Protein backbone atom coordinates (compact mmCIF):
# COMPACT_ATOMS: atom_id res chain seq x y z
CA UNK A 1 0.00 0.00 0.00
CA UNK A 2 1.30 3.43 -0.90
CA UNK A 3 1.50 5.99 1.90
CA UNK A 4 -0.39 9.23 1.20
CA UNK A 5 2.01 12.17 1.69
CA UNK A 6 0.34 15.30 0.28
CA UNK A 7 2.67 17.91 1.84
CA UNK A 8 5.89 16.14 0.89
CA UNK A 9 4.53 15.43 -2.59
CA UNK A 10 3.47 19.05 -3.08
CA UNK A 11 6.88 20.32 -1.99
CA UNK A 12 8.68 17.82 -4.22
CA UNK A 13 6.52 18.77 -7.21
CA UNK A 14 7.13 22.46 -6.56
CA UNK A 15 10.89 21.89 -6.44
CA UNK A 16 10.79 19.93 -9.71
CA UNK A 17 8.80 22.75 -11.32
CA UNK A 18 11.20 25.36 -9.95
CA UNK A 19 14.21 23.45 -11.27
CA UNK A 20 12.57 23.20 -14.70
CA UNK A 21 11.85 26.93 -14.77
CA UNK A 22 15.38 27.84 -13.66
CA UNK A 23 16.94 25.54 -16.27
CA UNK A 24 14.75 27.04 -19.01
CA UNK A 25 15.44 30.61 -17.86
CA UNK A 26 19.19 30.18 -17.47
CA UNK A 27 20.00 27.81 -20.34
CA UNK A 28 16.91 27.72 -22.54
CA UNK A 29 16.81 23.93 -22.11
CA UNK A 30 14.08 21.42 -21.22
CA UNK A 31 14.53 19.53 -17.94
CA UNK A 32 13.98 16.10 -19.49
CA UNK A 33 16.23 13.52 -17.91
CA UNK A 34 16.69 11.43 -21.07
CA UNK A 35 17.82 14.48 -23.05
CA UNK A 36 20.13 15.64 -20.27
CA UNK A 37 21.70 12.19 -19.94
CA UNK A 38 22.13 11.73 -23.68
CA UNK A 39 23.97 15.06 -23.84
CA UNK A 40 26.58 13.85 -21.36
CA UNK A 41 28.13 11.58 -23.97
CA UNK A 42 30.61 12.46 -25.32
CA UNK A 43 31.91 14.58 -22.42
CA UNK A 44 33.34 17.15 -24.83
CA UNK A 45 29.97 18.77 -25.55
CA UNK A 46 29.91 22.52 -24.92
CA UNK A 47 27.01 22.24 -22.48
CA UNK A 48 28.40 19.25 -20.61
CA UNK A 49 28.98 21.11 -17.31
CA UNK A 50 25.37 22.04 -16.57
CA UNK A 51 24.19 18.56 -17.62
CA UNK A 52 26.66 16.92 -15.23
CA UNK A 53 25.69 19.33 -12.44
CA UNK A 54 21.99 18.54 -12.98
CA UNK A 55 22.56 14.77 -12.79
CA UNK A 56 24.87 15.09 -9.77
CA UNK A 57 22.23 17.22 -8.05
CA UNK A 58 19.51 14.69 -8.86
CA UNK A 59 21.60 12.02 -7.12
CA UNK A 60 22.99 14.14 -4.27
CA UNK A 61 19.73 15.86 -3.24
CA UNK A 62 17.98 12.68 -2.01
CA UNK A 63 21.18 11.62 -0.25
CA UNK A 64 21.29 15.01 1.47
CA UNK A 65 17.65 14.73 2.54
CA UNK A 66 18.30 11.29 4.01
CA UNK A 67 21.34 12.64 5.88
CA UNK A 68 19.49 15.70 7.22
CA UNK A 69 16.39 13.70 8.18
CA UNK A 70 18.51 11.21 10.09
CA UNK A 71 17.33 8.18 8.14
CA UNK A 72 20.05 5.80 7.15
CA UNK A 73 18.08 3.92 4.51
CA UNK A 74 15.17 4.73 2.24
CA UNK A 75 12.90 1.72 2.46
CA UNK A 76 12.33 0.02 -0.88
CA UNK A 77 10.46 -3.17 -1.35
CA UNK A 78 9.19 -4.42 -4.67
CA UNK A 79 6.96 -7.45 -4.99
CA UNK A 80 8.00 -7.59 -8.66
CA UNK A 81 10.92 -9.93 -9.41
CA UNK A 82 14.14 -8.18 -10.50
CA UNK A 83 14.10 -9.59 -14.07
CA UNK A 84 10.68 -8.02 -14.63
CA UNK A 85 12.01 -4.68 -13.40
CA UNK A 86 14.82 -4.92 -15.96
CA UNK A 87 12.33 -5.79 -18.74
CA UNK A 88 10.20 -2.83 -17.69
CA UNK A 89 13.22 -0.55 -17.78
CA UNK A 90 14.10 -1.68 -21.30
CA UNK A 91 10.52 -1.12 -22.46
CA UNK A 92 10.58 2.39 -20.97
CA UNK A 93 13.89 3.08 -22.72
CA UNK A 94 12.43 2.01 -26.07
CA UNK A 95 9.38 4.17 -25.40
CA UNK A 96 11.58 7.17 -24.69
CA UNK A 97 13.18 6.76 -28.12
CA UNK A 98 9.85 6.37 -29.95
CA UNK A 99 8.22 9.18 -27.94
CA UNK A 100 11.08 11.65 -28.48
CA UNK A 101 11.52 12.19 -24.76
CA UNK A 102 10.69 11.03 -21.28
CA UNK A 103 7.91 11.68 -18.82
CA UNK A 104 9.79 14.53 -17.17
CA UNK A 105 10.42 16.30 -20.46
CA UNK A 106 6.93 15.87 -21.87
CA UNK A 107 4.89 15.83 -18.66
CA UNK A 108 6.54 18.62 -16.70
CA UNK A 109 8.11 20.88 -19.30
CA UNK A 110 6.23 20.18 -22.52
CA UNK A 111 2.77 20.44 -21.00
CA UNK A 112 3.73 23.65 -19.20
CA UNK A 113 4.62 25.10 -22.63
CA UNK A 114 1.29 23.81 -24.02
CA UNK A 115 3.12 21.65 -26.56
CA UNK A 116 0.55 19.58 -28.45
CA UNK A 117 3.12 16.82 -28.98
CA UNK A 118 3.89 16.69 -25.24
CA UNK A 119 0.22 16.71 -24.27
CA UNK A 120 -0.42 13.81 -26.66
CA UNK A 121 2.64 11.93 -25.33
CA UNK A 122 1.61 12.49 -21.70
CA UNK A 123 -1.96 11.34 -22.35
CA UNK A 124 -0.58 8.27 -24.13
CA UNK A 125 1.79 7.19 -21.38
CA UNK A 126 -0.76 7.91 -18.63
CA UNK A 127 -3.41 5.83 -20.43
CA UNK A 128 -0.91 3.05 -21.10
CA UNK A 129 0.18 3.04 -17.45
CA UNK A 130 -3.42 2.89 -16.25
CA UNK A 131 -4.26 0.00 -18.57
CA UNK A 132 -1.06 -1.86 -17.68
CA UNK A 133 -1.66 -1.60 -13.93
CA UNK A 134 -5.29 -2.66 -14.33
CA UNK A 135 -4.39 -5.70 -16.47
CA UNK A 136 -1.56 -6.81 -14.20
CA UNK A 137 -3.46 -6.35 -10.94
CA UNK A 138 -6.88 -7.52 -12.02
CA UNK A 139 -6.36 -9.62 -15.12
CA UNK A 140 -3.15 -11.46 -14.32
CA UNK A 141 -3.48 -11.69 -10.55
CA UNK A 142 -1.04 -8.89 -9.86
CA UNK A 143 2.18 -8.55 -8.01
C-alpha atoms as a printed R data frame, in Angstrom:
    type eleno elety resid chain resno      x       y       z
1   ATOM     1    CA   UNK     A     1  0.000   0.000   0.000
2   ATOM     2    CA   UNK     A     2  1.295   3.433  -0.904
3   ATOM     3    CA   UNK     A     3  1.501   5.990   1.895
4   ATOM     4    CA   UNK     A     4 -0.394   9.233   1.196
5   ATOM     5    CA   UNK     A     5  2.007  12.166   1.689
6   ATOM     6    CA   UNK     A     6  0.343  15.303   0.279
7   ATOM     7    CA   UNK     A     7  2.673  17.910   1.839
8   ATOM     8    CA   UNK     A     8  5.892  16.140   0.888
9   ATOM     9    CA   UNK     A     9  4.529  15.429  -2.590
10  ATOM    10    CA   UNK     A    10  3.468  19.048  -3.080
11  ATOM    11    CA   UNK     A    11  6.878  20.318  -1.991
12  ATOM    12    CA   UNK     A    12  8.676  17.821  -4.220
13  ATOM    13    CA   UNK     A    13  6.523  18.767  -7.210
14  ATOM    14    CA   UNK     A    14  7.125  22.461  -6.557
15  ATOM    15    CA   UNK     A    15 10.892  21.888  -6.445
16  ATOM    16    CA   UNK     A    16 10.793  19.928  -9.711
17  ATOM    17    CA   UNK     A    17  8.803  22.750 -11.323
18  ATOM    18    CA   UNK     A    18 11.198  25.364  -9.950
19  ATOM    19    CA   UNK     A    19 14.215  23.446 -11.267
20  ATOM    20    CA   UNK     A    20 12.570  23.196 -14.698
21  ATOM    21    CA   UNK     A    21 11.846  26.932 -14.772
22  ATOM    22    CA   UNK     A    22 15.379  27.842 -13.662
23  ATOM    23    CA   UNK     A    23 16.943  25.537 -16.272
24  ATOM    24    CA   UNK     A    24 14.751  27.037 -19.008
25  ATOM    25    CA   UNK     A    25 15.440  30.606 -17.857
26  ATOM    26    CA   UNK     A    26 19.194  30.181 -17.475
27  ATOM    27    CA   UNK     A    27 19.997  27.811 -20.335
28  ATOM    28    CA   UNK     A    28 16.905  27.720 -22.543
29  ATOM    29    CA   UNK     A    29 16.809  23.930 -22.109
30  ATOM    30    CA   UNK     A    30 14.079  21.424 -21.224
31  ATOM    31    CA   UNK     A    31 14.527  19.530 -17.941
32  ATOM    32    CA   UNK     A    32 13.978  16.103 -19.494
33  ATOM    33    CA   UNK     A    33 16.232  13.517 -17.908
34  ATOM    34    CA   UNK     A    34 16.685  11.434 -21.065
35  ATOM    35    CA   UNK     A    35 17.823  14.479 -23.047
36  ATOM    36    CA   UNK     A    36 20.129  15.636 -20.271
37  ATOM    37    CA   UNK     A    37 21.698  12.185 -19.941
38  ATOM    38    CA   UNK     A    38 22.128  11.727 -23.678
39  ATOM    39    CA   UNK     A    39 23.969  15.055 -23.840
40  ATOM    40    CA   UNK     A    40 26.581  13.846 -21.358
41  ATOM    41    CA   UNK     A    41 28.134  11.581 -23.966
42  ATOM    42    CA   UNK     A    42 30.609  12.464 -25.319
43  ATOM    43    CA   UNK     A    43 31.910  14.578 -22.420
44  ATOM    44    CA   UNK     A    44 33.342  17.145 -24.830
45  ATOM    45    CA   UNK     A    45 29.968  18.770 -25.551
46  ATOM    46    CA   UNK     A    46 29.909  22.522 -24.916
47  ATOM    47    CA   UNK     A    47 27.011  22.244 -22.477
48  ATOM    48    CA   UNK     A    48 28.399  19.247 -20.611
49  ATOM    49    CA   UNK     A    49 28.982  21.111 -17.306
50  ATOM    50    CA   UNK     A    50 25.372  22.040 -16.572
51  ATOM    51    CA   UNK     A    51 24.194  18.565 -17.618
52  ATOM    52    CA   UNK     A    52 26.660  16.915 -15.231
53  ATOM    53    CA   UNK     A    53 25.687  19.335 -12.437
54  ATOM    54    CA   UNK     A    54 21.993  18.543 -12.980
55  ATOM    55    CA   UNK     A    55 22.558  14.770 -12.786
56  ATOM    56    CA   UNK     A    56 24.870  15.087  -9.771
57  ATOM    57    CA   UNK     A    57 22.232  17.224  -8.050
58  ATOM    58    CA   UNK     A    58 19.511  14.686  -8.856
59  ATOM    59    CA   UNK     A    59 21.602  12.022  -7.123
60  ATOM    60    CA   UNK     A    60 22.989  14.143  -4.272
61  ATOM    61    CA   UNK     A    61 19.733  15.858  -3.238
62  ATOM    62    CA   UNK     A    62 17.975  12.685  -2.014
63  ATOM    63    CA   UNK     A    63 21.180  11.624  -0.253
64  ATOM    64    CA   UNK     A    64 21.293  15.014   1.474
65  ATOM    65    CA   UNK     A    65 17.653  14.735   2.540
66  ATOM    66    CA   UNK     A    66 18.297  11.290   4.013
67  ATOM    67    CA   UNK     A    67 21.337  12.642   5.876
68  ATOM    68    CA   UNK     A    68 19.494  15.695   7.224
69  ATOM    69    CA   UNK     A    69 16.386  13.704   8.180
70  ATOM    70    CA   UNK     A    70 18.511  11.213  10.088
71  ATOM    71    CA   UNK     A    71 17.330   8.180   8.139
72  ATOM    72    CA   UNK     A    72 20.053   5.797   7.148
73  ATOM    73    CA   UNK     A    73 18.081   3.919   4.505
74  ATOM    74    CA   UNK     A    74 15.171   4.732   2.240
75  ATOM    75    CA   UNK     A    75 12.897   1.717   2.458
76  ATOM    76    CA   UNK     A    76 12.329   0.022  -0.880
77  ATOM    77    CA   UNK     A    77 10.457  -3.165  -1.348
78  ATOM    78    CA   UNK     A    78  9.191  -4.423  -4.667
79  ATOM    79    CA   UNK     A    79  6.962  -7.452  -4.990
80  ATOM    80    CA   UNK     A    80  7.997  -7.587  -8.660
81  ATOM    81    CA   UNK     A    81 10.924  -9.933  -9.408
82  ATOM    82    CA   UNK     A    82 14.136  -8.182 -10.502
83  ATOM    83    CA   UNK     A    83 14.101  -9.589 -14.065
84  ATOM    84    CA   UNK     A    84 10.683  -8.024 -14.634
85  ATOM    85    CA   UNK     A    85 12.007  -4.681 -13.398
86  ATOM    86    CA   UNK     A    86 14.821  -4.920 -15.955
87  ATOM    87    CA   UNK     A    87 12.335  -5.795 -18.735
88  ATOM    88    CA   UNK     A    88 10.196  -2.825 -17.685
89  ATOM    89    CA   UNK     A    89 13.219  -0.545 -17.782
90  ATOM    90    CA   UNK     A    90 14.100  -1.685 -21.299
91  ATOM    91    CA   UNK     A    91 10.524  -1.120 -22.457
92  ATOM    92    CA   UNK     A    92 10.581   2.386 -20.973
93  ATOM    93    CA   UNK     A    93 13.891   3.080 -22.719
94  ATOM    94    CA   UNK     A    94 12.435   2.012 -26.066
95  ATOM    95    CA   UNK     A    95  9.377   4.167 -25.397
96  ATOM    96    CA   UNK     A    96 11.583   7.169 -24.694
97  ATOM    97    CA   UNK     A    97 13.177   6.757 -28.117
98  ATOM    98    CA   UNK     A    98  9.851   6.374 -29.948
99  ATOM    99    CA   UNK     A    99  8.220   9.180 -27.937
100 ATOM   100    CA   UNK     A   100 11.076  11.650 -28.478
101 ATOM   101    CA   UNK     A   101 11.524  12.188 -24.761
102 ATOM   102    CA   UNK     A   102 10.694  11.027 -21.284
103 ATOM   103    CA   UNK     A   103  7.909  11.683 -18.823
104 ATOM   104    CA   UNK     A   104  9.793  14.532 -17.169
105 ATOM   105    CA   UNK     A   105 10.425  16.304 -20.459
106 ATOM   106    CA   UNK     A   106  6.928  15.870 -21.868
107 ATOM   107    CA   UNK     A   107  4.887  15.831 -18.656
108 ATOM   108    CA   UNK     A   108  6.543  18.618 -16.702
109 ATOM   109    CA   UNK     A   109  8.114  20.880 -19.296
110 ATOM   110    CA   UNK     A   110  6.230  20.179 -22.519
111 ATOM   111    CA   UNK     A   111  2.768  20.440 -21.003
112 ATOM   112    CA   UNK     A   112  3.729  23.647 -19.203
113 ATOM   113    CA   UNK     A   113  4.624  25.102 -22.628
114 ATOM   114    CA   UNK     A   114  1.293  23.807 -24.019
115 ATOM   115    CA   UNK     A   115  3.125  21.649 -26.559
116 ATOM   116    CA   UNK     A   116  0.551  19.581 -28.451
117 ATOM   117    CA   UNK     A   117  3.118  16.815 -28.980
118 ATOM   118    CA   UNK     A   118  3.893  16.688 -25.243
119 ATOM   119    CA   UNK     A   119  0.222  16.714 -24.271
120 ATOM   120    CA   UNK     A   120 -0.422  13.807 -26.658
121 ATOM   121    CA   UNK     A   121  2.641  11.932 -25.331
122 ATOM   122    CA   UNK     A   122  1.613  12.488 -21.699
123 ATOM   123    CA   UNK     A   123 -1.961  11.343 -22.354
124 ATOM   124    CA   UNK     A   124 -0.579   8.270 -24.131
125 ATOM   125    CA   UNK     A   125  1.793   7.189 -21.383
126 ATOM   126    CA   UNK     A   126 -0.758   7.911 -18.631
127 ATOM   127    CA   UNK     A   127 -3.413   5.835 -20.433
128 ATOM   128    CA   UNK     A   128 -0.908   3.051 -21.102
129 ATOM   129    CA   UNK     A   129  0.177   3.040 -17.454
130 ATOM   130    CA   UNK     A   130 -3.425   2.889 -16.245
131 ATOM   131    CA   UNK     A   131 -4.263   0.004 -18.573
132 ATOM   132    CA   UNK     A   132 -1.056  -1.864 -17.681
133 ATOM   133    CA   UNK     A   133 -1.659  -1.598 -13.926
134 ATOM   134    CA   UNK     A   134 -5.286  -2.662 -14.329
135 ATOM   135    CA   UNK     A   135 -4.387  -5.695 -16.468
136 ATOM   136    CA   UNK     A   136 -1.555  -6.813 -14.204
137 ATOM   137    CA   UNK     A   137 -3.457  -6.354 -10.942
138 ATOM   138    CA   UNK     A   138 -6.880  -7.522 -12.017
139 ATOM   139    CA   UNK     A   139 -6.364  -9.622 -15.117
140 ATOM   140    CA   UNK     A   140 -3.149 -11.461 -14.317
141 ATOM   141    CA   UNK     A   141 -3.477 -11.689 -10.553
142 ATOM   142    CA   UNK     A   142 -1.045  -8.892  -9.862
143 ATOM   143    CA   UNK     A   143  2.179  -8.546  -8.007
